[in-house]
Structures are given as structure tokens and as C-alpha cells.
Amino acid sequence: MMASHGTLPAVAQAEASRPSCRLCGRPGLGAFATIRQQTYWRCQGCEAVLLDESCLLSGPEEHAYYDLHENEVNDPGYRAFVARLGDPMLQRLKPGSQGLDYGCGPGPALATMLGEHGHAVSLYDPFFQPDTAVLDRSYDFIICCEVAEHFHRPGDEFARLDRLLRPGGLLGLMTCFRTEDRLFANWHYRHDPTHVVFYREETLRNVATRLGWSCDIPRKDVVIMGKPGGTA
């Protein structure tokens, strides 16, 4: 009994040293994997897997990596790729909607494609379109195409998206859903050093539930959330 009691402070200290989930805020993340000095944690609540904060790139390092991307607005292959989110969004948007491409990158192909269908799309990206004036407005829809996996503070980012979205608005999100645990180490999506949070369908449903939104998954890796309210 004495030996058992003696372990309690150590156990409590170990529990306290575990970080909280940067997505849902649940305390005490569980150790998930350490791969080539990269430590990953898993939330038992929302099922997100998050790269340890000590492993996150600095802003300049992240920007330099993005500069290597070659996503051209008029590239047919890239347009076909982002259409996986664009097509289900177009099916749901009212004519002449006002939207925001949040994390548009240097080649905002999806915003351009939605504009070609009569929607007005503002651009924001902390590195390539850093004008924060667009964050002082609200929108009928927001698109996050291959963006959510880059969020260092995903809980804060989704709270901001909630603030930016008008009642009745839509958030369209595309990210590669997390693979089976046994495949994680060799998963191509993990190899990108700017990918720091990984979601399952259940993770994004959890996000929607916490925000009081609806959640539809029309195809693999695509989620469309709806904020309640607005006019019919």
C-alpha cells in the first residue's frame, strides 16, 4: 500500500505534463507516435492527432516551404483537384453569394472558379494575402481548401471561422482524412512538415457539434458545415 501511495505524485505529474488538445481543449493528450524526432499526440475526445508544439515550424520556415508549391490558378490538374470541394459547394450556394477563401495561398484557383460562377470571393492568407481587413467582415460562405491541416491553433481558427460566417452560411473544408493508425508513419500527408493536425471524419463532426453547426461529408476528404440561422 505504501509503495502504491508513493507513485501517486509521479502519476499526477505525468498527467499534468501532457498537453491539452489544441482543437477541442480537452486536457491530457495521449502519446500517439514519435517518428524521426517528431512527436505526435492524440486526443481521446475529438480524435485529432497533433504534432507537438516544439516541432512546429517558425513563420519564416513555413513561408519558405510554401514558396516551393506550384499551384497555378489555370492549371487543369489543380483545378480538377480543388473542384472536389468546389462542385459540392456550388450545388449549395445561393446565386451571387459573398465568400472568403481562408488560406488561399499564392494560387487561389478555387476562389477563381467560384468567381466564374458569379460568386464574390475575398482572399486571405497570412503569408500571401495578409490584408486583415477582410477579417472584419462576415460572409455567406468560407472555403478552406487544403488549409485546416496547417492550423497551429485549430481551436482558435475554427472559432474565428464561426465569427466570420453569417447565420445560415456554409464552411467548405477539404483535408486528407487521417489514415489507419498502423499506416500513419508512412502516410504521404504526414511527410509535409507544414501539416501539423490530422482529422478523421469523427473529428470534424466533433468540431461541428461544438459550434452548433450541421456537418455533411459529400465525398472523401470533403466536409461542408452549415451554421444555423439566416433566411430561407
PyRosetta script that sets phi, psi and omega in degrees:
from pyrosetta import init, pose_from_sequence

init()
pose = pose_from_sequence("MMASHGTLPAVAQAEASRPSCRLCGRPGLGAFATIRQQTYWRCQGCEAVLLDESCLLSGPEEHAYYDLHENEVNDPGYRAFVARLGDPMLQRLKPGSQGLDYGCGPGPALATMLGEHGHAVSLYDPFFQPDTAVLDRSYDFIICCEVAEHFHRPGDEFARLDRLLRPGGLLGLMTCFRTEDRLFANWHYRHDPTHVVFYREETLRNVATRLGWSCDIPRKDVVIMGKPGGTA")
pose.set_psi(1, -42.0)
pose.set_omega(1, -179.9)
pose.set_phi(2, -63.0)
pose.set_psi(2, -41.0)
pose.set_omega(2, 179.7)
pose.set_phi(3, -63.5)
pose.set_psi(3, -39.9)
pose.set_omega(3, 179.3)
pose.set_phi(4, -62.8)
pose.set_psi(4, -44.9)
pose.set_omega(4, 179.9)
pose.set_phi(5, -62.1)
pose.set_psi(5, -34.5)
pose.set_omega(5, -177.7)
pose.set_phi(6, -66.6)
pose.set_psi(6, -20.4)
pose.set_omega(6, -179.8)
pose.set_phi(7, -84.0)
pose.set_psi(7, -14.6)
pose.set_omega(7, -173.7)
pose.set_phi(8, -60.8)
pose.set_psi(8, -46.6)
pose.set_omega(8, 179.0)
pose.set_phi(9, -60.0)
pose.set_psi(9, -38.9)
pose.set_omega(9, 179.4)
pose.set_phi(10, -65.1)
pose.set_psi(10, -41.6)
pose.set_omega(10, 178.1)
pose.set_phi(11, -63.4)
pose.set_psi(11, -44.4)
pose.set_omega(11, 179.9)
pose.set_phi(12, -62.9)
pose.set_psi(12, -39.1)
pose.set_omega(12, 178.8)
pose.set_phi(13, -65.1)
pose.set_psi(13, -41.4)
pose.set_omega(13, 178.5)
pose.set_phi(14, -63.3)
pose.set_psi(14, -42.0)
pose.set_omega(14, 178.8)
pose.set_phi(15, -63.1)
pose.set_psi(15, -41.7)
pose.set_omega(15, -177.7)
pose.set_phi(16, -67.5)
pose.set_psi(16, -25.6)
pose.set_omega(16, -177.8)
pose.set_phi(17, -79.4)
pose.set_psi(17, -13.2)
pose.set_omega(17, 178.4)
pose.set_phi(18, -72.9)
pose.set_psi(18, 135.1)
pose.set_omega(18, 178.9)
pose.set_phi(19, -70.6)
pose.set_psi(19, 161.3)
pose.set_omega(19, 173.9)
pose.set_phi(20, -88.2)
pose.set_psi(20, 158.6)
pose.set_omega(20, 179.9)
pose.set_phi(21, -67.7)
pose.set_psi(21, 126.1)
pose.set_omega(21, 179.7)
pose.set_phi(22, -77.1)
pose.set_psi(22, -6.2)
pose.set_omega(22, 176.6)
pose.set_phi(23, -96.3)
pose.set_psi(23, -58.9)
pose.set_omega(23, -174.6)
pose.set_phi(24, -103.4)
pose.set_psi(24, -10.7)
pose.set_omega(24, 178.2)
pose.set_phi(25, 86.8)
pose.set_psi(25, -1.8)
pose.set_omega(25, -179.6)
pose.set_phi(26, -61.3)
pose.set_psi(26, 132.1)
pose.set_omega(26, 179.7)
pose.set_phi(27, -76.8)
pose.set_psi(27, 158.0)
pose.set_omega(27, 171.5)
pose.set_phi(28, 72.9)
pose.set_psi(28, 61.0)
pose.set_omega(28, 175.0)
pose.set_phi(29, -61.2)
pose.set_psi(29, 150.1)
pose.set_omega(29, 177.0)
pose.set_phi(30, -94.2)
pose.set_psi(30, 141.9)
pose.set_omega(30, 176.7)
pose.set_phi(31, -62.3)
pose.set_psi(31, 132.2)
pose.set_omega(31, -177.1)
pose.set_phi(32, -111.7)
pose.set_psi(32, -52.5)
pose.set_omega(32, -178.4)
pose.set_phi(33, -165.0)
pose.set_psi(33, 151.2)
pose.set_omega(33, 168.3)
pose.set_phi(34, -125.7)
pose.set_psi(34, 118.0)
pose.set_omega(34, -173.7)
pose.set_phi(35, -129.7)
pose.set_psi(35, 112.0)
pose.set_omega(35, 179.4)
pose.set_phi(36, 51.3)
pose.set_psi(36, 51.9)
pose.set_omega(36, 177.0)
pose.set_phi(37, 67.5)
pose.set_psi(37, 13.0)
pose.set_omega(37, 173.9)
pose.set_phi(38, -102.5)
pose.set_psi(38, 119.2)
pose.set_omega(38, -177.7)
pose.set_phi(39, -99.9)
pose.set_psi(39, 131.6)
pose.set_omega(39, 179.9)
pose.set_phi(40, -120.0)
pose.set_psi(40, 143.0)
pose.set_omega(40, 177.8)
pose.set_phi(41, -117.9)
pose.set_psi(41, 153.0)
pose.set_omega(41, 176.2)
pose.set_phi(42, -123.8)
pose.set_psi(42, 136.0)
pose.set_omega(42, 176.9)
pose.set_phi(43, -87.8)
pose.set_psi(43, 128.0)
pose.set_omega(43, 178.3)
pose.set_phi(44, -77.3)
pose.set_psi(44, -11.8)
pose.set_omega(44, 179.1)
pose.set_phi(45, -87.7)
pose.set_psi(45, -62.4)
pose.set_omega(45, -175.5)
pose.set_phi(46, -97.7)
pose.set_psi(46, -6.9)
pose.set_omega(46, 178.2)
pose.set_phi(47, 71.4)
pose.set_psi(47, 13.8)
pose.set_omega(47, 173.5)
pose.set_phi(48, -69.0)
pose.set_psi(48, 147.3)
pose.set_omega(48, 169.0)
pose.set_phi(49, -111.6)
pose.set_psi(49, 128.6)
pose.set_omega(49, -173.4)
pose.set_phi(50, -126.9)
pose.set_psi(50, 137.5)
pose.set_omega(50, 173.2)
pose.set_phi(51, -70.4)
pose.set_psi(51, 139.2)
pose.set_omega(51, 179.6)
pose.set_phi(52, -58.5)
pose.set_psi(52, 143.3)
pose.set_omega(52, -176.4)
pose.set_phi(53, -58.4)
pose.set_psi(53, -32.0)
pose.set_omega(53, -179.0)
pose.set_phi(54, -66.8)
pose.set_psi(54, -15.6)
pose.set_omega(54, -177.9)
pose.set_phi(55, -99.1)
pose.set_psi(55, -2.9)
pose.set_omega(55, -178.0)
pose.set_phi(56, -69.8)
pose.set_psi(56, 141.9)
pose.set_omega(56, 176.5)
pose.set_phi(57, -70.0)
pose.set_psi(57, 153.7)
pose.set_omega(57, 171.7)
pose.set_phi(58, -74.3)
pose.set_psi(58, 166.5)
pose.set_omega(58, 178.2)
pose.set_phi(59, -56.2)
pose.set_psi(59, -50.1)
pose.set_omega(59, 178.6)
pose.set_phi(60, -61.6)
pose.set_psi(60, -37.6)
pose.set_omega(60, 178.2)
pose.set_phi(61, -65.1)
pose.set_psi(61, -41.6)
pose.set_omega(61, 179.8)
pose.set_phi(62, -64.5)
pose.set_psi(62, -45.8)
pose.set_omega(62, -179.7)
pose.set_phi(63, -59.8)
pose.set_psi(63, -43.6)
pose.set_omega(63, -179.4)
pose.set_phi(64, -61.4)
pose.set_psi(64, -36.5)
pose.set_omega(64, 179.0)
pose.set_phi(65, -69.4)
pose.set_psi(65, -40.7)
pose.set_omega(65, 179.2)
pose.set_phi(66, -63.8)
pose.set_psi(66, -30.8)
pose.set_omega(66, 179.7)
pose.set_phi(67, -63.8)
pose.set_psi(67, -17.3)
pose.set_omega(67, 178.6)
pose.set_phi(68, -80.5)
pose.set_psi(68, -15.7)
pose.set_omega(68, -178.3)
pose.set_phi(69, -69.6)
pose.set_psi(69, 148.2)
pose.set_omega(69, 178.5)
pose.set_phi(70, -126.9)
pose.set_psi(70, 70.6)
pose.set_omega(70, -179.6)
pose.set_phi(71, -105.6)
pose.set_psi(71, 95.3)
pose.set_omega(71, -176.6)
pose.set_phi(72, -88.9)
pose.set_psi(72, 138.8)
pose.set_omega(72, -176.8)
pose.set_phi(73, -57.2)
pose.set_psi(73, -39.2)
pose.set_omega(73, -174.3)
pose.set_phi(74, -99.1)
pose.set_psi(74, 8.1)
pose.set_omega(74, 178.7)
pose.set_phi(75, -71.7)
pose.set_psi(75, 120.0)
pose.set_omega(75, -175.9)
pose.set_phi(76, -58.7)
pose.set_psi(76, -39.4)
pose.set_omega(76, -179.5)
pose.set_phi(77, -65.4)
pose.set_psi(77, -41.0)
pose.set_omega(77, 179.9)
pose.set_phi(78, -69.9)
pose.set_psi(78, -39.3)
pose.set_omega(78, 177.6)
pose.set_phi(79, -63.2)
pose.set_psi(79, -38.8)
pose.set_omega(79, 177.3)
pose.set_phi(80, -64.9)
pose.set_psi(80, -36.6)
pose.set_omega(80, 179.4)
pose.set_phi(81, -64.8)
pose.set_psi(81, -50.4)
pose.set_omega(81, -177.1)
pose.set_phi(82, -73.6)
pose.set_psi(82, -18.0)
pose.set_omega(82, 176.4)
pose.set_phi(83, -64.2)
pose.set_psi(83, -17.7)
pose.set_omega(83, 176.1)
pose.set_phi(84, -60.9)
pose.set_psi(84, -30.3)
pose.set_omega(84, 171.3)
pose.set_phi(85, -93.1)
pose.set_psi(85, -38.7)
pose.set_omega(85, -175.7)
pose.set_phi(86, -62.3)
pose.set_psi(86, -42.2)
pose.set_omega(86, -176.7)
pose.set_phi(87, -61.5)
pose.set_psi(87, -50.4)
pose.set_omega(87, 178.7)
pose.set_phi(88, -67.4)
pose.set_psi(88, -26.4)
pose.set_omega(88, 174.8)
pose.set_phi(89, -68.4)
pose.set_psi(89, -45.1)
pose.set_omega(89, -180.0)
pose.set_phi(90, -60.7)
pose.set_psi(90, -32.3)
pose.set_omega(90, 178.1)
pose.set_phi(91, -66.6)
pose.set_psi(91, -21.0)
pose.set_omega(91, -173.1)
pose.set_phi(92, -109.2)
pose.set_psi(92, -18.3)
pose.set_omega(92, -174.4)
pose.set_phi(93, -80.0)
pose.set_psi(93, 141.7)
pose.set_omega(93, 172.6)
pose.set_phi(94, -75.5)
pose.set_psi(94, 152.8)
pose.set_omega(94, -179.6)
pose.set_phi(95, -57.0)
pose.set_psi(95, 139.9)
pose.set_omega(95, 175.6)
pose.set_phi(96, 67.0)
pose.set_psi(96, 31.4)
pose.set_omega(96, -179.7)
pose.set_phi(97, -72.5)
pose.set_psi(97, 155.6)
pose.set_omega(97, 177.8)
pose.set_phi(98, -106.6)
pose.set_psi(98, 125.0)
pose.set_omega(98, -175.0)
pose.set_phi(99, -132.2)
pose.set_psi(99, 173.6)
pose.set_omega(99, 178.3)
pose.set_phi(100, -131.9)
pose.set_psi(100, 128.2)
pose.set_omega(100, 171.5)
pose.set_phi(101, -92.0)
pose.set_psi(101, 101.6)
pose.set_omega(101, -172.8)
pose.set_phi(102, -93.6)
pose.set_psi(102, 109.4)
pose.set_omega(102, -173.7)
pose.set_phi(103, 87.8)
pose.set_psi(103, 45.4)
pose.set_omega(103, -169.9)
pose.set_phi(104, -70.1)
pose.set_psi(104, -21.3)
pose.set_omega(104, -178.1)
pose.set_phi(105, 71.3)
pose.set_psi(105, -172.3)
pose.set_omega(105, -177.8)
pose.set_phi(106, -78.3)
pose.set_psi(106, -15.9)
pose.set_omega(106, -178.4)
pose.set_phi(107, -129.3)
pose.set_psi(107, 83.0)
pose.set_omega(107, -173.7)
pose.set_phi(108, -75.8)
pose.set_psi(108, 69.2)
pose.set_omega(108, -175.6)
pose.set_phi(109, -64.4)
pose.set_psi(109, -43.3)
pose.set_omega(109, -176.3)
pose.set_phi(110, -67.1)
pose.set_psi(110, -39.8)
pose.set_omega(110, 176.2)
pose.set_phi(111, -60.4)
pose.set_psi(111, -41.0)
pose.set_omega(111, 178.3)
pose.set_phi(112, -62.7)
pose.set_psi(112, -43.4)
pose.set_omega(112, -178.9)
pose.set_phi(113, -65.3)
pose.set_psi(113, -40.5)
pose.set_omega(113, 177.8)
pose.set_phi(114, -68.1)
pose.set_psi(114, -35.1)
pose.set_omega(114, 175.9)
pose.set_phi(115, -63.3)
pose.set_psi(115, -34.3)
pose.set_omega(115, 178.0)
pose.set_phi(116, -66.1)
pose.set_psi(116, -17.3)
pose.set_omega(116, 177.4)
pose.set_phi(117, -101.8)
pose.set_psi(117, 15.1)
pose.set_omega(117, 172.0)
pose.set_phi(118, 93.7)
pose.set_psi(118, 8.3)
pose.set_omega(118, 178.8)
pose.set_phi(119, -98.2)
pose.set_psi(119, 142.9)
pose.set_omega(119, 177.8)
pose.set_phi(120, -92.7)
pose.set_psi(120, 120.5)
pose.set_omega(120, -174.7)
pose.set_phi(121, -123.3)
pose.set_psi(121, 116.8)
pose.set_omega(121, 173.4)
pose.set_phi(122, -82.9)
pose.set_psi(122, 159.2)
pose.set_omega(122, -175.4)
pose.set_phi(123, -118.5)
pose.set_psi(123, 138.1)
pose.set_omega(123, 170.2)
pose.set_phi(124, -142.6)
pose.set_psi(124, 135.1)
pose.set_omega(124, 172.8)
pose.set_phi(125, -155.7)
pose.set_psi(125, 130.5)
pose.set_omega(125, -176.1)
pose.set_phi(126, -62.0)
pose.set_psi(126, -20.1)
pose.set_omega(126, -179.4)
pose.set_phi(127, -106.5)
pose.set_psi(127, -38.1)
pose.set_omega(127, -170.4)
pose.set_phi(128, -108.9)
pose.set_psi(128, -23.3)
pose.set_omega(128, 176.3)
pose.set_phi(129, -139.8)
pose.set_psi(129, 69.9)
pose.set_omega(129, -168.4)
pose.set_phi(130, -84.8)
pose.set_psi(130, 12.3)
pose.set_omega(130, 180.0)
pose.set_phi(131, -68.7)
pose.set_psi(131, 108.2)
pose.set_omega(131, -176.0)
pose.set_phi(132, -78.8)
pose.set_psi(132, -2.3)
pose.set_omega(132, 177.4)
pose.set_phi(133, -59.8)
pose.set_psi(133, -31.3)
pose.set_omega(133, -180.0)
pose.set_phi(134, -68.5)
pose.set_psi(134, -16.2)
pose.set_omega(134, 179.1)
pose.set_phi(135, -86.5)
pose.set_psi(135, -0.8)
pose.set_omega(135, 177.0)
pose.set_phi(136, -95.7)
pose.set_psi(136, 2.8)
pose.set_omega(136, 179.8)
pose.set_phi(137, -113.5)
pose.set_psi(137, 176.8)
pose.set_omega(137, 175.8)
pose.set_phi(138, -124.5)
pose.set_psi(138, 163.0)
pose.set_omega(138, -167.5)
pose.set_phi(139, -140.2)
pose.set_psi(139, 153.5)
pose.set_omega(139, 174.9)
pose.set_phi(140, -73.5)
pose.set_psi(140, -29.2)
pose.set_omega(140, 178.4)
pose.set_phi(141, -152.2)
pose.set_psi(141, 155.7)
pose.set_omega(141, 175.6)
pose.set_phi(142, -132.6)
pose.set_psi(142, 137.6)
pose.set_omega(142, 174.2)
pose.set_phi(143, -115.1)
pose.set_psi(143, 136.4)
pose.set_omega(143, 175.1)
pose.set_phi(144, -128.3)
pose.set_psi(144, 89.1)
pose.set_omega(144, -174.6)
pose.set_phi(145, -98.8)
pose.set_psi(145, 110.2)
pose.set_omega(145, -176.4)
pose.set_phi(146, 56.8)
pose.set_psi(146, 49.7)
pose.set_omega(146, -176.1)
pose.set_phi(147, -126.1)
pose.set_psi(147, -42.2)
pose.set_omega(147, -170.8)
pose.set_phi(148, -61.6)
pose.set_psi(148, -25.7)
pose.set_omega(148, 179.0)
pose.set_phi(149, -71.6)
pose.set_psi(149, -12.8)
pose.set_omega(149, 179.8)
pose.set_phi(150, -92.7)
pose.set_psi(150, -7.5)
pose.set_omega(150, -173.0)
pose.set_phi(151, -66.2)
pose.set_psi(151, 117.3)
pose.set_omega(151, 174.1)
pose.set_phi(152, -71.6)
pose.set_psi(152, -34.5)
pose.set_omega(152, 179.3)
pose.set_phi(153, -124.4)
pose.set_psi(153, 74.0)
pose.set_omega(153, -171.6)
pose.set_phi(154, -60.8)
pose.set_psi(154, -35.2)
pose.set_omega(154, 178.5)
pose.set_phi(155, -61.6)
pose.set_psi(155, -43.3)
pose.set_omega(155, 178.0)
pose.set_phi(156, -65.7)
pose.set_psi(156, -37.8)
pose.set_omega(156, -179.0)
pose.set_phi(157, -66.1)
pose.set_psi(157, -43.6)
pose.set_omega(157, 179.1)
pose.set_phi(158, -67.7)
pose.set_psi(158, -32.6)
pose.set_omega(158, 175.1)
pose.set_phi(159, -64.5)
pose.set_psi(159, -39.0)
pose.set_omega(159, 176.9)
pose.set_phi(160, -65.7)
pose.set_psi(160, -42.8)
pose.set_omega(160, 179.0)
pose.set_phi(161, -61.3)
pose.set_psi(161, -37.2)
pose.set_omega(161, 176.6)
pose.set_phi(162, -61.6)
pose.set_psi(162, -42.1)
pose.set_omega(162, 179.5)
pose.set_phi(163, -67.0)
pose.set_psi(163, -37.0)
pose.set_omega(163, -177.0)
pose.set_phi(164, -76.2)
pose.set_psi(164, -22.4)
pose.set_omega(164, -174.2)
pose.set_phi(165, -89.6)
pose.set_psi(165, 130.4)
pose.set_omega(165, 178.3)
pose.set_phi(166, -71.6)
pose.set_psi(166, 155.5)
pose.set_omega(166, 172.8)
pose.set_phi(167, -55.4)
pose.set_psi(167, 134.2)
pose.set_omega(167, -176.4)
pose.set_phi(168, 85.4)
pose.set_psi(168, -0.1)
pose.set_omega(168, -176.6)
pose.set_phi(169, -81.9)
pose.set_psi(169, 170.3)
pose.set_omega(169, -177.0)
pose.set_phi(170, -121.2)
pose.set_psi(170, 139.9)
pose.set_omega(170, 169.3)
pose.set_phi(171, -111.9)
pose.set_psi(171, 118.1)
pose.set_omega(171, 176.1)
pose.set_phi(172, -103.6)
pose.set_psi(172, 125.6)
pose.set_omega(172, -173.2)
pose.set_phi(173, -131.9)
pose.set_psi(173, 135.2)
pose.set_omega(173, 173.9)
pose.set_phi(174, -128.4)
pose.set_psi(174, 126.1)
pose.set_omega(174, 176.2)
pose.set_phi(175, -154.8)
pose.set_psi(175, 151.9)
pose.set_omega(175, -178.0)
pose.set_phi(176, -75.7)
pose.set_psi(176, 116.4)
pose.set_omega(176, -178.0)
pose.set_phi(177, -62.6)
pose.set_psi(177, 142.9)
pose.set_omega(177, -175.7)
pose.set_phi(178, -61.8)
pose.set_psi(178, 138.1)
pose.set_omega(178, -177.8)
pose.set_phi(179, -80.6)
pose.set_psi(179, -177.4)
pose.set_omega(179, 176.4)
pose.set_phi(180, -62.0)
pose.set_psi(180, 148.1)
pose.set_omega(180, -177.4)
pose.set_phi(181, -54.5)
pose.set_psi(181, -41.3)
pose.set_omega(181, -174.4)
pose.set_phi(182, -69.4)
pose.set_psi(182, -16.0)
pose.set_omega(182, -179.2)
pose.set_phi(183, -100.9)
pose.set_psi(183, -2.9)
pose.set_omega(183, -170.4)
pose.set_phi(184, -60.6)
pose.set_psi(184, -43.5)
pose.set_omega(184, -174.4)
pose.set_phi(185, -59.2)
pose.set_psi(185, -35.8)
pose.set_omega(185, -177.2)
pose.set_phi(186, -102.2)
pose.set_psi(186, 6.3)
pose.set_omega(186, -178.6)
pose.set_phi(187, -66.8)
pose.set_psi(187, 128.9)
pose.set_omega(187, -176.5)
pose.set_phi(188, -59.3)
pose.set_psi(188, -34.6)
pose.set_omega(188, -175.4)
pose.set_phi(189, -66.6)
pose.set_psi(189, -31.7)
pose.set_omega(189, -179.9)
pose.set_phi(190, -70.2)
pose.set_psi(190, -26.3)
pose.set_omega(190, -173.5)
pose.set_phi(191, -70.2)
pose.set_psi(191, -18.9)
pose.set_omega(191, 176.1)
pose.set_phi(192, -73.1)
pose.set_psi(192, 119.5)
pose.set_omega(192, -175.3)
pose.set_phi(193, -68.3)
pose.set_psi(193, -13.0)
pose.set_omega(193, 177.3)
pose.set_phi(194, -91.5)
pose.set_psi(194, -4.1)
pose.set_omega(194, 175.9)
pose.set_phi(195, -89.0)
pose.set_psi(195, 112.0)
pose.set_omega(195, -168.3)
pose.set_phi(196, -125.0)
pose.set_psi(196, -5.6)
pose.set_omega(196, 175.4)
pose.set_phi(197, -143.2)
pose.set_psi(197, 135.7)
pose.set_omega(197, -173.2)
pose.set_phi(198, -126.2)
pose.set_psi(198, 133.9)
pose.set_omega(198, -171.0)
pose.set_phi(199, -115.3)
pose.set_psi(199, 146.8)
pose.set_omega(199, 163.7)
pose.set_phi(200, -103.9)
pose.set_psi(200, 170.0)
pose.set_omega(200, 175.7)
pose.set_phi(201, -54.0)
pose.set_psi(201, -43.3)
pose.set_omega(201, -178.1)
pose.set_phi(202, -62.4)
pose.set_psi(202, -33.3)
pose.set_omega(202, 179.0)
pose.set_phi(203, -62.5)
pose.set_psi(203, -46.1)
pose.set_omega(203, -177.2)
pose.set_phi(204, -74.5)
pose.set_psi(204, -30.4)
pose.set_omega(204, 172.0)
pose.set_phi(205, -64.2)
pose.set_psi(205, -36.9)
pose.set_omega(205, 177.3)
pose.set_phi(206, -63.5)
pose.set_psi(206, -42.5)
pose.set_omega(206, 176.5)
pose.set_phi(207, -57.9)
pose.set_psi(207, -48.9)
pose.set_omega(207, -178.8)
pose.set_phi(208, -61.4)
pose.set_psi(208, -42.5)
pose.set_omega(208, -179.9)
pose.set_phi(209, -61.3)
pose.set_psi(209, -44.5)
pose.set_omega(209, -179.0)
pose.set_phi(210, -64.7)
pose.set_psi(210, -31.8)
pose.set_omega(210, 178.8)
pose.set_phi(211, -85.2)
pose.set_psi(211, -10.1)
pose.set_omega(211, -175.9)
pose.set_phi(212, 77.9)
pose.set_psi(212, 25.1)
pose.set_omega(212, -178.5)
pose.set_phi(213, -100.8)
pose.set_psi(213, 163.3)
pose.set_omega(213, 168.3)
pose.set_phi(214, -83.1)
pose.set_psi(214, 164.0)
pose.set_omega(214, -178.5)
pose.set_phi(215, -145.3)
pose.set_psi(215, 121.1)
pose.set_omega(215, 178.2)
pose.set_phi(216, -122.9)
pose.set_psi(216, 137.1)
pose.set_omega(216, 177.8)
pose.set_phi(217, -117.9)
pose.set_psi(217, 89.6)
pose.set_omega(217, -173.7)
pose.set_phi(218, -72.9)
pose.set_psi(218, -21.0)
pose.set_omega(218, 178.3)
pose.set_phi(219, -161.5)
pose.set_psi(219, 168.7)
pose.set_omega(219, -179.2)
pose.set_phi(220, -57.0)
pose.set_psi(220, 134.3)
pose.set_omega(220, 174.3)
pose.set_phi(221, 73.3)
pose.set_psi(221, 10.1)
pose.set_omega(221, -179.4)
pose.set_phi(222, -126.9)
pose.set_psi(222, 131.5)
pose.set_omega(222, 179.2)
pose.set_phi(223, -130.6)
pose.set_psi(223, 136.3)
pose.set_omega(223, 172.8)
pose.set_phi(224, -123.8)
pose.set_psi(224, 116.9)
pose.set_omega(224, 179.6)
pose.set_phi(225, -104.7)
pose.set_psi(225, 146.9)
pose.set_omega(225, -179.5)
pose.set_phi(226, -122.1)
pose.set_psi(226, 129.5)
pose.set_omega(226, 177.0)
pose.set_phi(227, -87.1)
pose.set_psi(227, 130.1)
pose.set_omega(227, -176.8)
pose.set_phi(228, -68.1)
pose.set_psi(228, 160.4)
pose.set_omega(228, 178.0)
pose.set_phi(229, 106.2)
pose.set_psi(229, -164.7)
pose.set_omega(229, -179.6)
pose.set_phi(230, 82.4)
pose.set_psi(230, -176.5)
pose.set_omega(230, -179.5)
pose.set_phi(231, -106.9)
pose.set_psi(231, 150.4)
pose.set_omega(231, -179.2)
pose.set_phi(232, -70.4)
pose.dump_pdb("model.pdb")
